[in-house]
Amino acid sequence: MSGHDTLQVDEACFAAIDRDRLLAPPLGSHRPRILILYGSLRARSFSRLSAEEAGRILKRLGAEVRVFNPSGLPQVDDGVDASHPKVRELRDLVAWCEGMVWSSPERHGAMTGLMKTQIDWVPLSEGAVRPTQGKTLAVMQVSGGSQSFNAVNQMRILGRWMRMLTIPNQSSVAKAFLEFDEAGRMKPSAYYDRIVDVMEELVKFTLLTRDRAAYLVDRYSERKGTATALMKRVNQSSAT
């Protein structure tokens, strides 16, 4: 490409910044759509109980909530592909949602393998669509011992990698076996209050960003790549 062509590409890329879309986008009026993932299949799974508690709070705040049951989800690369029913279910839910909650136990100082498997089955791109790009994310963890933040910190890294808008607040419940009653409901505590705070913040961030998500995650380098490829095709067509 000539210097003139490169200048045209840059001008086209910067001209694509549509500030009107940011300042006054069409606003959706439907309830925020939130998907919840949890990271344990134990009969009394505290990450699941925390996730269910978060789901109740989200519904009280006006959100539409769906919880993915990871039972039966295969390992990645274990002789199956995206046509597997559980994988398709997970990917359809990710496409449906506008925000997500990830709730994992901390095991060996990290999120569980089951939690990572669910995230690994979500592709960075599917066709021309990036399933997680611009969606909001809240992260939560439960621990059997003292409070820790290893799992939530790991999940934050994954959220950033998947180009999600991870909210500032997060939840970490220490000695989770003490925090739930026999019916599986969370007892009143500062830990419960924090989950309410996190879910409230998630709903707010989702409402603020969902109609602007495409604009917020739009990248110059990707626009430039598209414009450069288009310019090359135009030049090749002109030369023939």
C-alpha positions in Angstrom: 0.0 0.0 0.0 1.2 3.5 -0.7 1.5 6.2 1.9 -1.6 7.8 0.5 -3.6 4.6 0.9 -2.4 4.3 4.5 -3.5 7.8 5.2 -6.9 7.0 3.7 -7.2 3.9 6.0 -6.3 6.0 9.1 -8.8 8.7 8.2 -11.5 6.1 7.7 -10.8 4.4 11.0 -10.9 7.6 13.0 -14.0 8.7 11.1 -15.7 5.6 12.4 -15.8 7.0 15.9 -19.5 7.8 16.1 -19.8 9.9 19.3 -23.6 10.3 18.7 -23.9 6.5 19.3 -22.2 6.9 22.7 -24.1 10.0 23.8 -27.6 9.0 22.6 -27.9 5.3 21.6 -31.3 3.6 21.2 -32.0 2.4 24.7 -33.5 -1.1 25.4 -36.4 -1.3 27.8 -36.3 -5.0 28.6 -35.0 -6.4 31.9 -31.2 -6.9 32.1 -30.4 -10.5 31.1 -28.0 -12.2 33.5 -26.4 -15.6 33.2 -25.0 -17.3 36.3 -22.2 -20.0 36.3 -21.0 -21.9 39.3 -18.1 -24.2 39.9 -19.0 -27.2 41.9 -21.2 -30.3 41.5 -21.3 -31.3 45.2 -24.8 -32.0 46.5 -24.3 -29.1 49.0 -22.3 -26.8 46.8 -21.7 -23.5 48.4 -20.7 -21.8 45.1 -24.1 -23.0 43.8 -25.9 -21.8 46.9 -24.1 -18.4 46.6 -25.0 -18.3 42.9 -28.7 -19.1 43.7 -28.7 -16.4 46.4 -27.3 -13.9 43.9 -30.0 -15.0 41.4 -32.7 -14.2 43.9 -31.2 -10.8 44.5 -30.9 -10.1 40.8 -34.6 -11.0 40.3 -35.6 -8.7 43.1 -33.6 -5.9 41.4 -35.6 -6.5 38.2 -33.2 -8.7 36.2 -34.1 -11.8 34.1 -31.8 -14.6 35.4 -30.8 -18.0 34.0 -28.5 -20.4 35.8 -26.4 -22.9 33.9 -26.2 -26.4 35.4 -22.7 -27.7 34.4 -23.5 -31.4 35.2 -22.8 -33.4 32.1 -20.6 -30.7 30.5 -17.6 -32.6 28.8 -14.0 -31.7 29.1 -12.7 -29.5 26.4 -10.9 -31.5 23.6 -12.2 -34.8 25.1 -13.5 -36.1 21.7 -16.4 -33.7 21.5 -17.1 -30.4 19.8 -19.5 -27.5 20.1 -22.4 -29.7 18.8 -22.6 -31.5 22.2 -26.0 -30.6 23.8 -24.5 -29.1 27.0 -21.9 -27.1 25.1 -24.6 -25.8 22.8 -26.8 -24.9 25.8 -24.0 -23.0 27.4 -23.1 -21.1 24.3 -26.7 -20.2 23.6 -27.1 -18.8 27.1 -23.9 -16.8 26.7 -25.3 -15.3 23.5 -28.6 -14.5 25.2 -27.2 -12.7 28.2 -26.0 -9.1 28.7 -24.1 -9.8 31.9 -22.7 -12.8 33.8 -22.0 -13.9 37.4 -19.1 -16.4 37.9 -19.2 -18.1 41.3 -16.4 -20.6 42.1 -15.0 -22.3 45.2 -11.3 -21.8 45.8 -9.5 -25.1 45.5 -5.8 -25.4 45.8 -5.6 -21.6 45.7 -7.4 -21.3 42.4 -10.8 -21.6 40.8 -12.1 -25.1 40.2 -11.4 -27.1 37.0 -15.2 -27.2 36.4 -15.4 -23.4 36.5 -12.5 -23.1 34.1 -14.0 -25.8 31.8 -17.2 -23.7 31.5 -15.3 -20.6 30.6 -13.0 -22.6 28.1 -16.1 -23.8 26.2 -17.1 -20.1 25.6 -15.2 -19.1 22.4 -13.6 -15.8 21.9 -15.4 -15.7 18.6 -18.2 -17.7 16.9 -18.6 -16.8 13.3 -18.5 -13.0 13.1 -19.7 -12.7 16.7 -17.6 -12.3 19.9 -20.0 -13.9 22.4 -18.6 -12.2 25.6 -17.3 -8.9 24.2 -18.8 -5.9 26.0 -20.9 -7.9 28.4 -20.7 -7.1 32.1 -19.2 -9.6 34.6 -19.4 -10.0 38.4 -17.1 -12.5 40.2 -17.6 -14.4 43.4 -15.9 -17.1 45.4 -16.4 -19.2 48.4 -13.7 -20.7 50.7 -13.7 -23.5 53.3 -11.2 -21.6 55.4 -10.1 -18.0 55.9 -11.0 -15.3 53.3 -9.0 -15.3 50.1 -9.2 -13.6 46.8 -7.2 -16.0 44.5 -10.2 -17.3 42.6 -11.8 -14.0 42.0 -8.5 -12.5 40.9 -8.1 -15.4 38.4 -11.6 -14.9 37.1 -10.9 -11.2 36.6 -8.0 -12.0 34.4 -10.2 -14.3 32.3 -12.9 -11.7 32.1 -10.4 -9.1 30.7 -9.1 -11.7 28.2 -12.6 -12.3 27.0 -13.1 -8.5 26.7 -15.8 -8.3 29.3 -16.6 -5.3 31.5 -15.8 -6.7 34.9 -17.4 -4.6 37.7 -15.1 -3.2 40.5 -16.9 -4.9 43.4 -16.6 -8.6 44.1 -17.6 -11.2 46.7 -15.5 -13.6 48.7 -17.2 -15.7 51.4 -14.9 -17.3 54.0 -15.9 -20.5 55.9 -18.9 -20.8 53.7 -20.2 -23.8 55.6 -21.1 -21.5 58.4 -23.0 -19.0 56.2 -26.0 -21.1 55.0 -28.9 -22.6 56.8 -30.2 -26.2 56.4 -32.6 -25.0 53.6 -29.6 -23.6 51.7 -30.4 -20.0 52.2 -27.7 -17.5 53.2 -27.8 -16.2 56.7 -27.8 -12.4 57.4 -24.2 -11.2 57.6 -21.7 -8.8 56.1 -21.0 -11.5 53.5 -24.6 -11.5 52.4 -24.7 -7.7 52.3 -21.6 -7.7 50.0 -23.4 -10.1 47.6 -26.3 -7.6 47.5 -23.9 -4.8 46.8 -22.2 -6.8 44.0 -25.5 -7.7 42.3 -26.8 -4.2 42.6 -23.6 -2.9 41.0 -23.8 -5.5 38.2 -27.4 -4.4 37.3 -26.4 -0.8 37.2 -23.3 -1.4 35.1 -25.4 -3.6 32.7 -28.0 -0.9 32.3 -25.4 1.7 31.7 -23.3 -0.2 29.2 -25.5 -2.8 27.4 -26.7 -0.3 24.7 -23.2 1.1 24.3 -21.2 -2.1 24.5 -20.4 -2.3 20.8 -19.1 1.2 20.9 -17.1 0.8 24.1 -15.2 -2.3 22.9 -14.7 -1.1 19.2 -11.0 -1.0 18.5 -8.9 1.1 16.2 -6.6 -1.8 15.3 -9.5 -4.0 14.3 -11.1 -1.2 12.2 -7.7 -0.6 10.6 -7.3 -4.3 9.8 -10.7 -4.4 8.1 -10.1 -1.1 6.2 -6.6 -2.3 5.1 -8.0 -5.5 3.8 -10.8 -3.7 1.9 -8.3 -1.2 0.4 -6.1 -4.1 -0.8 -9.1 -5.7 -2.5 -10.0 -2.4 -4.2 -6.4 -1.9 -5.4 -6.2 -5.4 -6.7 -9.5 -5.0 -8.6 -8.3 -1.7 -10.1 -5.1 -3.3 -11.3 -6.9 -6.1 -13.2 
